Amino acid sequence: MFVKQSDGNYKTLLAGIKQKTLAHGEKTLMSEFLLEKGSVVPTHKHPNEQIGYLIKGKMILKVEDKEYEVEAGDSWCIEGNVEHSAKALEDSAAVEVFSPPRKDYLE
């Protein structure tokens, strides 16, 4: 699969948070997230392992009981079924890879 860059195809997940599926295969899915300053991804968990990279901005990433101040260039890996949340401290952009692919991001 090859996907050309485009400014469209974002869907709003939550207030101030947009997601776009970039590419996917049988075992992985890559998404781009745009987070407006002050937006919050509430605490949640899913069976998918998730690896991320912050392209720009700054945010707080909470994984279980530990908080991380994430800046552009930082990356993370969250195992499946682990509670996590995020808060954008600045307008931010991140890319995350999910394994197995998130079915809700294929719709």
Secondary structure, 3 states (H helix, E strand, C coil): CCCCCCCCCCEEEECCEEEEEEEECCCCEEEEEEECCCCEEEEECCCCEEEEEEEECEEEEEECCEEEEEECCCEEEECCCCCEEEEECCCEEEEEEEECCCHHHCC
